[in-house]
């Protein structure tokens, strides 16, 4: 896409889907989160979605010991969604069916569902996962 058109398109787009790591980095104030991502997520004019898939991924990884959560445990996810005025994107049957049409570029089932949701809902994913850029989905970082 032509750079000036991409910038214009970004100004029009006001709905975004957080990748799981983006959500986690945002809520802990990680320096790994890009300034652009932080700005978009913090902008009250934007609608920011956290997928139910991310809650599932966090729960599984925390239970397996691959992710440390603060003392609040899984409650922190709901608290941060509320505190930051994020919207929840539930998983629909259409989202699950959309996965069938995805090329086998990336095998992570959580990412594949997020990609499917972003494609079906026509929303941009805020992620630094370069594998996701190989799909027909807009990304921001």
C-alpha positions in Angstrom: 0.0 0.0 0.0 1.2 3.5 -0.8 2.6 5.0 2.5 0.4 8.2 2.4 -2.7 6.1 1.8 -1.7 3.7 4.6 -1.4 6.6 7.0 -4.8 7.9 5.9 -6.4 4.5 6.3 -4.9 4.2 9.8 -6.6 7.4 10.7 -10.0 6.0 9.6 -9.5 2.7 11.3 -10.5 2.9 14.9 -11.2 -0.7 15.8 -8.3 -3.0 16.7 -7.8 -6.6 18.0 -5.0 -7.1 20.6 -2.7 -10.1 20.2 -2.3 -11.9 23.5 1.3 -10.7 24.1 0.2 -7.1 23.2 -2.4 -7.2 25.9 0.0 -8.6 28.5 2.8 -6.1 27.6 0.3 -3.2 27.7 -1.1 -4.1 31.1 2.4 -4.5 32.7 3.8 -1.4 30.9 6.5 -3.4 29.1 9.1 -1.5 27.1 8.7 -4.2 24.5 5.4 -2.6 23.4 6.0 -0.2 20.6 5.1 3.5 21.0 2.7 3.3 18.1 0.9 0.4 19.7 0.8 2.1 23.1 -0.6 5.2 21.5 -3.4 3.4 19.6 -4.4 1.3 22.6 -4.4 4.3 24.9 -6.5 6.4 22.5 -10.0 6.5 24.0 -11.4 7.2 20.5 -10.4 3.7 19.4 -12.4 0.5 20.1 -9.9 -2.1 21.4 -10.9 -5.8 21.4 -9.5 -8.6 23.5 -10.5 -11.9 22.1 -11.9 -14.6 24.3 -9.2 -16.7 22.7 -6.6 -14.6 24.5 -8.2 -15.3 27.8 -8.1 -19.0 27.0 -4.4 -18.8 25.9 -3.4 -16.9 29.1 -5.2 -19.5 31.3 -3.6 -22.4 29.6 -0.1 -21.0 29.6 -0.4 -19.8 33.2 -1.7 -23.3 34.3 1.3 -24.9 32.5 3.7 -22.6 34.2 4.7 -20.9 30.9 3.3 -17.6 32.1 3.5 -15.9 35.5 0.5 -13.9 36.6 0.4 -11.4 39.4 -1.1 -12.4 42.7 -4.6 -11.6 41.4 -4.2 -14.6 39.0 -6.7 -14.8 36.1 -8.8 -12.0 37.7 -6.3 -9.6 36.4 -7.5 -10.2 32.8 -11.0 -9.1 33.7 -9.9 -6.2 35.8 -7.6 -4.9 33.1 -10.3 -5.3 30.4 -12.6 -3.2 32.6 -10.0 -0.7 33.7 -8.9 0.0 30.1 -12.4 -0.1 28.6 -11.5 -2.9 26.2 -14.3 -4.8 24.5 -14.4 -8.6 24.5 -14.6 -10.4 21.1 -16.3 -13.7 21.6 -15.6 -16.7 19.4 -18.3 -17.4 16.9 -19.0 -20.4 14.7 -18.1 -18.2 11.7 -14.7 -17.5 13.2 -14.0 -21.2 13.7 -15.0 -22.0 10.2 -12.8 -19.2 8.8 -9.8 -21.1 10.2 -10.3 -23.7 7.5 -9.5 -21.2 4.8 -6.2 -20.0 6.3 -3.1 -21.2 4.6 -0.9 -23.4 6.9 1.8 -20.7 7.4 1.5 -20.5 11.2 0.7 -23.5 13.4 -0.1 -21.7 16.7 -3.9 -22.4 17.2 -4.4 -19.3 19.3 -2.8 -17.0 16.6 -4.8 -18.8 13.9 -8.0 -18.0 15.7 -7.1 -14.4 16.2 -6.2 -14.1 12.5 -9.5 -15.7 11.6 -11.4 -13.3 13.8 -9.5 -10.3 12.4 -10.3 -11.4 8.8 -13.9 -12.1 9.5 -14.5 -8.9 11.5 -12.3 -6.9 9.2 -10.2 -5.5 12.0 -6.5 -4.8 12.4 -4.4 -6.9 14.8 -1.9 -5.1 17.1 1.0 -7.5 17.2 4.7 -7.8 16.7 4.4 -11.4 15.5 5.8 -11.1 11.9 4.3 -14.5 11.0 0.8 -12.9 11.1 1.8 -10.5 8.4 1.9 -13.5 5.9 -2.0 -13.6 6.1 -4.5 -11.4 4.5 -4.9 -9.3 7.6 -3.8 -5.8 8.5 -1.3 -5.5 11.4 -0.1 -2.6 13.4 3.1 -2.4 15.5 
